[in-house]
Amino acid sequence: MLDQVSHTTADSHGRAWPCDGMTRVPYWIFQERDIYAAEQKRIFKGPSWNYLCLSIEVKNTGDFVTTFVGDTSVIVSRDADGELYAFENRCAHRGALIALESRGSTKAFTCVYHAWSYDRQGNLKEVAFRDGIKGKGGMPASFCMEQHNPRKLRLAEAFGIVFGSFSNDVPPLEEYLGEDIYSRIGRVMGSRTPVILGRYTQALPNNWKLYMENVKDSYHASILHLFFTTFELNRLSQTGGIIVDPSGGHHVSFSVIDAAPAKDNDYAEQNLRSDSEFALADPSLLQSFREFPDNVTLQILSVFPTFILQQIQNAIAVRQIVPRGVDRTDLHWTLLGFAEDTPEQRLIRLKQANLVGPAGYISMEDGCVGGFVQRGVAGAASEQAVLEMGGTEAASSESRVTEASVRGFWKAYRAQMGL
C-alpha cells in the first residue's frame, strides 16, 4: 500500500507535504535554507551510514584522507594499530580545519592557526603555550585536553568501502544495507583488490537531492542519454529490473545487453531524441570483456543518503554526493580497476572511463539536467512533481519503466526528516 502521510496543519513556514504521499514531491524541498540545515542534523548526523572513502586510500600507517558527511569535513586516518579512525576536521579551539590537504601521510595533525595538535585517532595531544610563558598566560589549571576532542564517527566497511556515522542509533552496516544491497556491492567489489585509476570532482548547479533522484530514476536513462540508446548499452526494452530495499532508501537498477537484439521500434515510435543514427569513429570505445557470471552489463546501486556504486559495462566507479548549499552540489568520482586485471582489461576500463564524468558520453547530460530542474522550479515553491510512472509504491520491479526507486528515496527521506 502507498505510504500515505497527510498533514492537517502546515508548519511554521506554512508548508505541508502533499497528501498524495510518495507520488508527489513539493518543490520547496529543493529551495529552503531551513530544510537544508535540518538535513545536516537529521540525515547526515542522524542514524545514517555515510560513504567516506575506500580502504585502499588509507592503506598504510599514517595515511589519511579528508572527506565529507553532508557538508561537514571529516578526516579518515589509519593509526599504528592498523585500525581506521574518523573524526571531524575541525579544531576544538577556534574551529579551523585541522587537515588542509585532501590526502597524505602524517604522524599527527596540527592546526595551522594556533598549533593545537591531534593524534591519528583524533585525540587532542598538545596545546601550544598551554603553560604560558614565564609563569604568565596559558590555559587554566582546570583545562582538560581529553574534553576537547573533535567529534568522532563510528566506522564500518563493506567490501573495502568505508562508511561512517555520527549516530549511536544507526544499526550495523550490513543490517542497514540489507542482504540484497550488500550482496550487490559484493558482486562488484568482492574477492578482488581495487586499484584507483583516477578521480575528479564535478560541480552541479542544483540541490543534492535532485542528483540522488536522477541516480535512482531508471526511467530517464535511455531517454535523456542519446549514447545509451544509440549504441544499445541501455534500453528499457532490455532484460533487467530494479531492486528497492524495504526502507526505500537503497536501490539497484540493472540490465543486460542482448547478444542478438531484435529490431526495437519502441524508441522510434516515441519520436525520442535518444533514437539517433550517430556512429563512433573509434568503435573500440565499446569493446568490453565478460566480467561477471550473471552477464549484467549495467548496474547502478545507491545507498541512502549519498553513495553510488556504478558498473557500466567495465567502467567501475564510486560516486559521492556532497551538498554545498541549497542549490550547489559537488559530485566526487573515483574510477576503479582491479589488481587482477590484465593489461588488455585495464586499457578497456580506461577507454570506457570516457563514458562517465563531467564530459562523459553518457553522464554529461546528468550534469546539467538537475540545474534545469533547479531553475525551472525557482518560482514554483507551491507546486509539486508527479511520480506515478510504474504505480504508486516503492517496490522492486522487473520493469525499469518506473519511478519506484525515486519514490523509495522520498519514503526514506521523509522518515529521517519527520515530514
Buried (B, 14 or more C-beta within 10 A) or exposed (E): EBBEBEEEEEEEEEBBBBEBBBBBBBBBBBBBEEBBEBBBEBBBBBBBBBBBBBBBBBEEBBBBBBBBBBBBBBBBBBBEEEEBBBBBBBBBBEEBBBBEEEBEEBEEBBBEEEEBBBBBBBBBBEBEEEEEEEEEEEEEEEEEBEEBBBBBBBBBEBBBBBBBBBBEEBEEBEEBBBEBBBEBBEBBBEEBEBBEBEEBEBEBBBBBBBBBBBBBBBBBBBBBBBBBBBBBBBBBBBEBBBBBBBBBBBBBBBBEBBEEEEEBEEBEEEEBEBBEEEEEEEEEBBBBEEBEEEEBBBBBBBBBBBBBBBBBBBBBBBBBBBBBEBBBBBBBBBBBBBEEBEEEBBEBBBBBBEBBBBEBBBBBBBBEBBBEBBEEBEEEBEEBBEBEBBBBBBBBBEBBEBBBBBBBBBBBBBBBBEB
